[in-house]
Amino acid sequence: MSKSHGFDRTKKIVIGILDVIIYHLAFYFSFFIRYQGEIPTINFSAYQSASVFIFISFILLNILFGIYVFYNKQIADFLYLTIIVQLLMSFVIMAMTFVGRWFAFPRTIILITFIVSTLFLFCWRIVVFKLYQDIDGSKHVMVVGNVEACQKAIYNFSHSKNKRHVINYAIIDNYYENIKKYMSNVDIIYLAGSIEESEKIRIYELAIFNNKKLFLNTSFENLVLVNPNIMSIEDESVIEASDFSISPEEDIIKRLIDFVTSLMLLVLSFPIMLVTAVLIKLTSKGPVFYKQVRITKDQKEFNILKFRTMSVTAEQESGPVLASAQDARVTPIGEYLRSLRIDELPQLINVLKGDMALVGPRPERPFFVDQFKEENPYYYLRHNIRTGITGYAQVYGKYATDFNSKLNFDLVYIKKYSFILDVKILLQTIKILFDKISSQGVDEKVELFFPEDVKVLK
């Protein structure tokens, strides 16, 4: 199999440098268009003075939006991301030129550059993505575990955005012997289910010795070891497993940032909220806002606020039901409010009050929390932090997925928490506004099976 390391850090740095050069050429071309070849020195000098700060902001936004992460994308993602980043850059440049007193920087150049840079960068990223696909290619995968774990892994890989990972083998018994026999035909060994400890260690040794990538599922035992602290006690090194919580200092800073940001967003979004309230009143009977009891940090109950998107009688006969794709209870205006996430805006008030955070696990209703706790004993861990308007599961997973998958995303978020991660999630939440699937409810239970092109080994 291919030993290519794909697009490593060095290649990504080169791509970032070329991004900056192309962005600079887009500015130069925009000046050329605006002034028809005769570029005034005073205007171009203002751009040159601000250029270092512009390029730093440009690279930071590209990194935060995951522009340089290729494995989970398709060409349409680069179009969305390029437009979003260049639009944000337009606002950043306007603010920057005001603060820096570079008043000779023409506003028309910002508009023209938005169009030109989006075109230049998108074309360049198509080239880079095609090169990535040619250089890194498809990765052949062997999934290992019980029948259900392997079938679920195959379903997830086959429904991913791109087809970079191709599953060729599913090993459902005699794990070590079958892996050893067929390992030369694959690039990745994915331990999708629980395996007896001694056999698992032998598989680890086999994969590392043969230079094969090893994927592990997000089971509780694997998540416990995320972000460990390594300590040296005399002549022994000890691994301290971190818990599923955020330190008090980080929690105070997170709460302060949430309060200030939600207050600003409420002021900015007030016109949208006012128009939404009027539309709801005109198109359906019932109140504008919808209150519902949810669970947040330390199992505390609170009333979540949302714009009403369903009929008033939605659950009078059925009782509590999770929202689903193609939900007949949703009002006509409610579909648009959900797809654009406008129905979530009143939750900024919940953030101000301290019931919620901007980023965190999505809050669930007591009825479902009790149900999920019975099915998964680790469900309570997601309530070690405040629930959020958006979260790791919403950005990196699918909205239409089961609670166990969402729980794994939530626990990963808690383990990996940092201020930068919150910024990243908030910025990438903008992207999912374009994703229709992410605004739907849970899917009906999917049928799991082994495709014909997957060799099943026992």
C-alpha positions in Angstrom: 0.0 0.0 0.0 1.0 3.7 -0.4 3.3 5.0 2.2 2.5 8.6 1.4 2.1 10.9 4.4 -0.3 13.0 2.4 -0.5 16.8 3.0 1.7 17.1 6.1 2.4 20.3 8.0 5.2 21.4 5.6 3.0 21.1 2.6 0.2 23.0 4.4 2.6 25.8 5.3 3.6 26.1 1.6 -0.1 26.2 0.7 -0.7 29.0 3.3 2.2 31.1 1.9 0.8 30.7 -1.6 -2.7 31.6 -0.3 -1.2 34.9 1.0 0.5 35.6 -2.4 -2.7 34.9 -4.3 -4.6 37.1 -1.9 -2.0 39.9 -2.4 -2.4 39.5 -6.2 -6.2 39.8 -5.8 -5.7 43.2 -4.1 -3.3 44.3 -6.7 -5.7 43.3 -9.5 -8.5 45.0 -7.7 -6.5 48.3 -7.6 -5.8 47.8 -11.3 -9.5 47.4 -12.1 -10.6 50.3 -9.9 -8.1 52.8 -11.2 -7.8 51.4 -14.8 -4.0 50.8 -14.5 -3.1 54.1 -13.0 -2.9 53.2 -9.3 -2.6 56.3 -7.0 0.4 56.0 -4.7 -1.4 57.4 -1.6 -4.2 54.7 -1.9 -1.8 51.8 -2.6 0.4 52.9 0.3 -2.5 52.7 2.7 -3.0 49.1 1.6 0.7 48.3 2.0 0.7 49.8 5.5 -2.2 47.5 6.5 -1.1 44.5 4.5 0.8 42.7 7.3 -2.2 42.8 9.6 -4.5 41.8 6.8 -2.5 38.7 5.9 -2.2 37.7 9.6 -6.0 37.9 10.0 -6.5 36.1 6.7 -4.3 33.1 7.8 -5.9 33.0 11.2 -9.4 32.9 9.8 -8.4 30.2 7.3 -7.0 28.1 10.1 -10.0 28.6 12.4 -12.4 27.6 9.6 -10.4 24.5 8.8 -9.4 25.5 5.2 -6.2 23.5 5.5 -8.0 20.3 6.6 -8.8 18.3 3.5 -9.8 14.8 4.5 -13.4 15.6 5.4 -14.3 18.0 2.6 -15.6 18.2 -0.9 -15.3 21.0 -3.5 -18.6 22.6 -2.4 -17.2 23.1 1.1 -14.3 25.1 -0.2 -16.7 27.4 -2.0 -18.8 28.0 1.1 -15.7 28.5 3.3 -13.9 30.8 0.8 -17.0 33.0 0.5 -17.5 33.1 4.3 -13.8 33.9 5.1 -13.6 36.6 2.4 -16.8 38.2 3.6 -15.5 38.2 7.2 -12.2 39.6 5.9 -14.0 42.5 4.3 -15.4 43.5 7.7 -12.1 42.9 9.4 -10.3 45.2 6.8 -12.9 47.9 7.3 -12.4 47.8 11.1 -8.7 47.6 10.7 -8.3 50.6 8.4 -10.5 52.7 10.7 -8.5 51.7 13.8 -5.2 52.1 12.0 -6.3 55.5 10.6 -5.6 54.3 7.0 -8.4 56.4 5.6 -6.9 56.5 2.1 -7.7 52.8 1.8 -10.6 52.8 -0.7 -13.8 51.1 0.4 -14.5 50.1 -3.3 -11.3 48.1 -3.2 -12.6 46.1 -0.3 -15.7 45.2 -2.4 -13.8 44.4 -5.6 -11.3 42.4 -3.7 -14.1 40.3 -2.0 -15.2 39.3 -5.5 -11.8 38.9 -7.1 -10.2 37.1 -4.1 -13.1 34.7 -3.8 -12.7 33.7 -7.4 -8.9 33.5 -7.3 -8.8 31.5 -4.1 -11.6 29.1 -4.9 -10.0 28.2 -8.2 -6.6 27.7 -6.4 -8.2 25.6 -3.8 -9.8 23.3 -6.4 -6.3 22.8 -7.8 -4.9 22.1 -4.3 -7.8 19.7 -3.5 -7.3 17.8 -6.7 -3.5 17.5 -6.0 -4.4 16.3 -2.5 -6.7 13.6 -3.9 -4.0 12.5 -6.4 -1.1 12.5 -3.9 -2.9 11.2 -0.8 -5.4 9.1 -2.7 -8.0 6.8 -1.2 -7.1 5.0 2.1 -8.1 1.3 2.3 -9.6 0.4 5.7 -10.1 -2.8 7.7 -12.8 -2.5 10.4 -12.5 -4.8 13.4 -15.2 -5.6 16.0 -18.5 -7.3 16.5 -21.0 -7.4 13.7 -23.0 -4.4 14.7 -19.9 -2.2 15.4 -18.5 -3.1 11.9 -21.8 -2.5 10.1 -22.2 0.9 11.8 -18.6 1.9 10.9 -19.2 0.9 7.3 -22.4 2.9 7.2 -20.7 6.0 8.5 -17.7 5.8 6.2 -19.9 5.1 3.1 -22.1 8.2 4.0 -19.2 10.6 4.5 -18.8 13.7 2.3 -16.0 12.3 0.3 -14.9 8.7 -0.4 -11.3 9.0 0.8 -11.7 6.0 3.1 -12.7 2.8 1.4 -13.5 -0.2 3.6 -12.3 -3.5 2.1 -12.5 -5.9 5.1 -14.7 -6.4 8.1 -13.2 -8.7 10.8 -15.9 -9.9 13.2 -13.9 -12.8 14.9 -10.4 -14.2 15.2 -9.2 -10.6 15.1 -5.5 -11.0 15.5 -5.1 -13.8 13.0 -7.3 -12.2 10.3 -5.6 -8.8 10.7 -2.2 -10.4 10.4 -3.2 -12.3 7.3 -4.8 -9.4 5.4 -3.0 -6.4 6.8 -0.7 -5.9 3.8 -3.8 -5.0 1.7 -4.9 -2.0 3.8 -3.6 1.4 5.1 -5.7 1.7 8.2 -6.9 -0.7 10.9 -10.0 0.6 12.7 -10.9 -1.0 16.0 -14.6 -0.2 15.8 -15.8 -2.4 18.7 -14.7 -3.7 22.1 -11.9 -6.3 22.0 -10.4 -8.3 24.8 -7.5 -6.4 26.3 -4.6 -8.9 25.7 -5.6 -9.3 22.1 -5.9 -5.6 21.6 -2.3 -5.0 22.8 -1.2 -7.6 20.3 -3.1 -5.8 17.5 -1.4 -2.5 18.6 2.0 -4.0 18.4 1.2 -5.6 15.0 -0.1 -2.3 13.5 2.9 -0.2 14.8 5.5 -2.7 13.7 4.0 -2.8 10.2 3.7 1.0 10.0 -0.1 0.9 9.7 -2.4 3.7 10.9 -4.6 2.7 13.8 -8.0 4.2 14.3 -9.9 3.8 17.7 -13.5 4.4 18.4 -14.7 6.9 20.9 -15.6 4.5 23.6 -15.5 5.6 27.2 -12.2 3.8 27.9 -10.6 5.5 24.9 -12.0 8.9 25.7 -10.6 8.7 29.3 -7.1 8.8 27.9 -7.6 11.9 25.8 -5.5 14.9 27.0 -3.5 13.1 29.7 -1.0 14.7 32.1 2.3 12.9 32.2 4.0 13.0 35.6 7.5 11.9 36.6 7.7 10.3 40.1 11.3 9.4 40.9 12.3 7.1 38.1 8.8 6.3 36.9 6.5 8.1 34.5 2.8 8.1 35.4 -0.1 9.0 33.1 -2.8 11.0 34.9 -6.1 10.7 33.1 -7.9 14.1 32.9 -11.6 14.2 34.0 -14.6 15.3 32.0 -14.8 18.9 33.2 -13.5 22.4 32.7 -11.3 24.1 35.3 -13.0 26.8 37.5 -10.6 29.4 36.0 -11.6 28.5 32.4 -15.3 28.4 33.4 -15.2 31.9 34.8 -13.4 33.2 31.6 -15.9 31.3 29.4 -18.9 32.7 31.3 -17.5 36.3 31.0 -17.0 36.0 27.3 -20.4 34.4 26.8 -22.1 37.3 28.7 -20.4 40.1 26.7 -20.7 38.3 23.3 -24.4 37.3 23.8 -25.3 40.9 24.8 -23.6 42.3 21.7 -25.3 39.6 19.5 -28.7 40.4 21.0 -28.3 44.1 20.1 -27.2 43.2 16.5 -29.9 40.6 15.9 -32.8 42.7 17.3 -34.1 43.8 13.9 -34.1 40.1 12.7 -35.8 39.0 15.8 -38.5 41.7 15.5 -39.3 40.7 11.8 -39.4 37.0 12.9 -41.8 37.7 15.7 -44.2 39.5 13.3 -44.0 36.7 10.7 -44.8 34.0 13.3 -47.8 36.0 14.5 -49.1 36.5 10.9 -48.7 32.9 9.8 -49.9 30.8 12.7 -51.9 30.9 15.9 -50.2 30.9 19.2 -47.4 32.7 21.0 -44.2 34.0 19.3 -41.8 32.3 21.8 -41.7 28.7 22.8 -40.6 27.8 26.3 -39.6 24.3 27.2 -37.9 22.7 30.3 -34.3 21.6 29.5 -31.4 20.3 31.6 -28.1 22.1 31.9 -25.0 22.1 34.1 -25.2 20.0 37.3 -28.6 18.5 36.1 -30.4 21.9 36.7 -33.6 22.5 35.0 -34.3 25.8 33.1 -36.8 27.2 30.5 -35.2 27.4 27.1 -36.4 30.2 24.8 -36.9 29.6 21.1 -39.1 31.1 18.3 -42.0 28.8 17.8 -41.6 26.7 14.7 -44.3 24.1 15.4 -48.1 24.2 15.8 -49.3 24.8 19.3 -50.9 21.3 19.5 -47.7 19.5 18.3 -47.4 17.2 21.3 -50.8 17.2 22.8 -51.6 13.6 21.6 -48.1 12.1 21.0 -46.4 13.4 24.2 -42.6 14.2 24.1 -41.1 13.3 20.7 -37.7 14.1 19.3 -37.8 16.4 16.2 -37.4 14.3 13.1 -36.5 14.9 9.4 -39.6 15.8 7.4 -41.5 16.6 10.6 -45.2 17.3 9.8 -45.6 19.4 13.0 -43.4 22.2 11.7 -45.1 25.3 10.4 -44.3 26.7 6.9 -42.4 29.6 8.3 -40.8 27.3 10.9 -39.0 25.4 8.2 -37.1 28.5 7.1 -36.4 29.6 10.7 -34.9 26.2 11.4 -32.8 26.0 8.2 -31.4 29.5 9.0 -31.1 28.8 12.8 -33.1 32.0 13.5 -35.4 30.0 15.9 -32.3 29.7 18.2 -31.7 33.5 18.6 -33.8 33.9 21.8 -31.4 31.5 23.5 -29.0 34.4 23.7 -31.2 35.5 26.6 -30.6 32.1 28.2 -26.9 32.7 27.8 -27.2 36.1 29.5 -29.0 34.6 32.4 -26.3 31.9 32.8 -28.5 28.9 32.0 -26.5 28.2 28.8 -23.2 29.0 27.1 -22.6 30.0 23.5 -20.8 26.7 22.9 -21.6 23.4 24.7 -23.6 20.2 24.5 -27.2 20.9 23.2 -29.7 20.9 26.1 -32.2 18.0 26.2 -35.5 17.7 27.9 -35.8 15.8 31.3 -37.9 13.1 29.7 -35.2 12.2 27.2 -32.3 12.8 29.7 -33.8 10.1 32.0 -34.3 7.8 29.0 -30.7 8.3 27.8 -29.2 7.8 31.2 -30.8 4.4 31.5 -29.3 3.4 28.1 -25.9 4.9 28.6 -24.4 5.3 32.2 -21.9 8.0 31.1 -24.6 10.4 29.8 -24.5 12.4 33.0 -20.9 13.6 32.1 -22.1 16.0 29.5 -23.9 17.9 32.3 -20.5 18.8 33.9 -20.6 22.0 31.9 -23.3 24.4 30.7 -25.2 23.4 27.6 -24.8 25.6 24.5 -26.5 27.2 21.5 -24.1 25.5 19.2 -21.5 22.7 19.9 -18.9 20.3 18.8 -21.6 17.8 17.7 -23.4 20.4 15.6 -20.2 21.4 13.7 -18.3 18.2 13.3 -21.2 15.7 13.4 -24.7 15.4 11.9 -27.8 16.8 13.5 -29.7 13.7 12.3 -27.9 11.2 14.5 -28.5 9.1 17.6 -27.9 10.3 21.1 -24.8 8.0 21.7 -23.0 9.6 18.8 -23.8 13.1 20.0 -22.7 12.1 23.5 -19.3 11.0 22.2 -18.9 14.4 20.4 -19.9 16.2 23.6 -17.3 14.3 25.7 -14.6 14.9 23.1 -15.4 18.7 23.4 -15.2 18.7 27.2 -11.8 16.8 27.0 -10.4 19.1 24.3 -11.9 22.3 25.6 -10.0 25.6 25.0 -10.9 29.2 24.2 -9.6 28.7 20.7 -11.8 25.6 20.2 -14.8 27.7 21.2 -13.9 30.4 18.6 -13.4 27.7 16.0 -16.8 26.2 16.7 -18.6 29.6 16.7 -17.0 30.5 13.3 -17.7 27.1 11.7 -21.3 27.3 12.9 -21.7 29.9 10.1 -20.8 27.2 7.6 -23.5 24.8 8.7 -26.2 27.4 7.9 -25.6 26.2 4.3 -26.0 22.6 5.2 -29.6 21.5 4.9 -29.0 18.1 6.7 -27.7 19.8 9.8 -31.1 21.6 10.4 -33.2 18.4 10.2 -34.2 16.2 13.1 -33.1 12.7 13.9 -33.4 10.1 11.1 -35.5 7.0 11.2 -33.4 4.0 12.3 -31.2 3.0 9.4 -30.8 -0.6 8.2 -27.2 -1.9 8.8 -25.7 -4.5 6.5 -22.4 -5.7 4.9 -22.1 -4.4 1.3 -21.0 -6.9 -1.3 -17.7 -5.3 -1.9 -16.6 -5.7 1.8 -15.0 -9.0 2.6 -16.3 -10.3 6.0 -13.8 -12.4 7.9 -14.7 -14.6 10.9 
